[in-house]
């Protein structure tokens, strides 16, 4: 059976004007992204500052994305909340707005109690009651919780759990799971510096923050891989590594937003308590964008 989620998805930023969401700028960014061969968009993910958004703001962003996305572009929404009940309720609110899947990170406030059994019951309950497919989200650097391979394999047998976004960046993790997951289960890497190696090891695609700043390069890398032109794809992947490191590992969301501003999209400010990008960061990101030919 074919994998439902395949290709490159951009993990969209949330534009703000002052401290308010700028839905018009969000729409404009998506209209520009529609020109690239991205499979779809992730709204309300980590890159989108999801934990800093109210439910009402979140709904407005998802509604805007659904309206602005070109025909055929999938919309995946981050829907995790700290309780199973609230996660189910919010997931189905997003389903009503037309999302194609829910990206669900583990609840983490009571992390010492998030045992294998607690997480398994949580995800199975969400999947049972969700009206859209569920994609597991492993991002231990933010949650402090790792979805272990054994748990993922158990959850992958549920008919409504159709994929995993794996953002730890550990390629060995894919090696442990790749041949043991169901044929229709989508493994999506969330690390822009390593998505080509993941594709070579069986991943079906990637959900990338760096695709905001370099959508064409990300899509081209996937296309070259799909055509078997591995050396050319590898060269592009290596080109992307310094930019990805700058905007995601060193300077984070403020750096990624600046990279969009420099290219004529709208990045804008971050929402406090995140801090704006300092001048030295701007100079480094400018240098990386020039190396890639993304700015003059």
HELIX and SHEET records of a PDB file:
HELIX    1   1 UNK A   23  UNK A   33  1                                  11    
HELIX    2   2 UNK A   50  UNK A   52  5                                   3    
HELIX    3   3 UNK A   55  UNK A   68  1                                  14    
HELIX    4   4 UNK A   84  UNK A   96  1                                  13    
HELIX    5   5 UNK A  111  UNK A  113  5                                   3    
HELIX    6   6 UNK A  116  UNK A  129  1                                  14    
HELIX    7   7 UNK A  140  UNK A  143  1                                   4    
HELIX    8   8 UNK A  149  UNK A  155  1                                   7    
HELIX    9   9 UNK A  171  UNK A  177  1                                   7    
HELIX   10  10 UNK A  195  UNK A  200  1                                   6    
HELIX   11  11 UNK A  210  UNK A  212  5                                   3    
HELIX   12  12 UNK A  215  UNK A  226  1                                  12    
HELIX   13  13 UNK A  230  UNK A  244  1                                  15    
HELIX   14  14 UNK A  245  UNK A  250  3                                   6    
HELIX   15  15 UNK A  252  UNK A  262  1                                  11    
HELIX   16  16 UNK A  279  UNK A  291  1                                  13    
SHEET    1   A 9 UNK A   7  UNK A  11  0                                        
SHEET    2   A 9 UNK A  40  UNK A  43  1                                        
SHEET    3   A 9 UNK A  74  UNK A  78  1                                        
SHEET    4   A 9 UNK A 101  UNK A 105  1                                        
SHEET    5   A 9 UNK A 133  UNK A 138  1                                        
SHEET    6   A 9 UNK A 161  UNK A 166  1                                        
SHEET    7   A 9 UNK A 186  UNK A 189  1                                        
SHEET    8   A 9 UNK A 205  UNK A 208  1                                        
SHEET    9   A 9 UNK A   7  UNK A  11  1                                        
SHEET    1   B 2 UNK A  16  UNK A  17  0                                        
SHEET    2   B 2 UNK A  20  UNK A  21 -1                                        
END                                                                             
